[in-house]
Amino acid sequence: MLYLLSLILIGYTSFSTNTCQSIKSGTFKTVSHIEGAAPITTIIERVGDIQYERSEQLGAAYKFKVEWINDCTYTLTWLETIKDENNFGYPEEMVLTIEVLEVNADYYIQSASSNLFDDKIEGRVEIIK
C-alpha cells in the first residue's frame, strides 16, 4: 500500500503544471495598492530571457533581461525604457531579484528585492496566459 501511495504522489508531482517552469514564459498581471491612490495595474510579458512591463496608469513601459538563477529565482536587469510619460526615470543600475514562492493554476506568489534597497516586497501575480 505504501508503495502504491508513493507512486501516486510521484506521478502527481511529475505531471503538475503548477511549477516555476510553467511561468518562465507568458503574460501576467500585478495590481499594486498604495494607500490613498488608485490601484496600479502592470502587465508583464516574459519570453525567454526578455521581460516587458507596462502600466497605462503610470504611462510607463520597460524592457528587462531575465536571468534564471535556479528553478524558482530570477533577476531582472534594465535594458530599455520604452515609455516614460511622467519622467519617473527608472534606476538603470537596479537589479531586481525575484523569488517565486508558490505557483497555482491562476496566479503565483513572489518576493522581490533589489540591490538598491533592503526591503523585500511579497506580492501576487495573476497568470493571464
N, C-alpha and C positions, 0 to 999 in steps of 0.2 A: 504493500500500500504506500509506504514512504517513497519507494522508487517511482511509482506512478505519479504521485504528487510532485516530485522533483521534476519529472519530465514535463508535466503540465506547466509548472512555473517557469521552467527554462524556455519552453515554447512560447509562452505568453510574452515574456520579456524580449525574446528574439524577434518577434513579429510586431511588436508595438511600434506605432508611428510617432508616439509622443516622446521623442528623444531630441537631444540637441541637434542631431543630424538633420532632423525634419525642418529646422528653422534656419539652416545655413543659407538658404535662398528663399525668396518670397517677398510678399508685400505685407506690411504690418502697420499698426496704428497705435499711437500713445495719446492719452489725453492728460494734460497737466492741469492740476487745480491749484491755483495760487489765491490765497485769501484776499478777498476784495476785488478780484479780477475775473473776467470771463474765462472759461476753460480754453486751453490752447491745444489744438489737435496737430499732431505731427504724423505725416505719412512717411514710412520708411520702405525703401525698395532695396533689397540686398540680392546681388547676383555675383557669385564667385568672390573675388577679392575687392569688389566695389560696393559701396552703400551710398544711396542718395537719401537725403532727408529734406522734407519741405513742410512749411507751415504757412498757410494762407493768412492766418490771423497776424503772424509776425512779419509777413512779407519777406520770408527768408527761405533760401534753398542752398544746400551744401552737398559736396561730394567728398567721400572719405575712402581711404584704403582700409580694407578689413584684413586683419591677420589673426588667424585662429592659433591660440597658444596651446590649447588642448581641446578635448571634445566639447567642452561647455564654457570656455572662456576665450574672448577675442579682444583685440584692440582696434580702435578707430583712430586713424591719423588723418588730419585735414589735408585735402588735395586742392579743393577749389571752392570759392564762394560763387554760386551760380546767380543768386539774387539776394540783395540785402537792402530792401526799400527803406528801412528805418535806421540804417547805418549802425547796426549793432557791433560790427567788427569782430567776427569770430576769432578767438585767440589761436592763431595758426600754430603755435608751439605746443598746444594742448594735445595730449594723447589720452583718450578715454579707454578704460579697461572695463569690459562688460562681462560679468559672470552670470550665466544662466542658472538659476536656482531650481526651477521647476518648469516642465513643459506639459501642457494639457492640449486637448483637441482644438480649443478655440483661442488660447492665449498662453503666454509664458511669463514667468516672473524673473526679473533681472535685478542685479545690483551693479550700479555704475559708480566708478571712481575715476579720478584723473591725476595726472602728475602735477597739477597746479593747486589742487585743493585737498584737504584732509578728509572731507565728508564723503560718505557713501550714500547714494540715493537708490532706494529699492522701489521698483515700480512694475506695473502690469503692462504687457504689450499684447494687443489683440492681433491674432493671425487673420489676415484678410484672404490671402491665397498663397 
